[in-house]
Amino acid sequence: MDVMIQKQDRMLEKQDQMLDTQKEMVKLQHHLLDEVKDSRRDLKTYLDQRFEKLEGEVGEMRFALKAKGII
């Protein structure tokens, strides 16, 4: 009977270790997800600024072309 209890105790310890490992993995996944979200935000901000600049430049070119009677 004692052997059975010891085996169950070892099994519970291993399950606890496994749970700790899974918790750590979840923490790492959350950290990675946060990093990806931050990168996407940074990229979106950068692209929005670039598109805004390009749209302004295209508008200026169109105005200049219209002023010259080209379009």
C-alpha positions, 0 to 999 in steps of 0.5 A: 500500500505504501508503494502505491501511495509513493507512486501516486505522490511521484505522479502528482509531483510530475503533474505539478512540474508539468503544470509549472512548465505549461504556465511558463509556456503560456507566459512566454506566449503572452509575451510574444503576442505582446511583442507582435502587437507592438510591432504591428502598431509601430508598422501601422503608424509608420505606414499611415505616415508614409501614405499620408505623405505620399497622398500629399505629394500626389495631390501637389503633383496633380495640382501642378499638372492641372496648372500646366494644363496637362490634365 
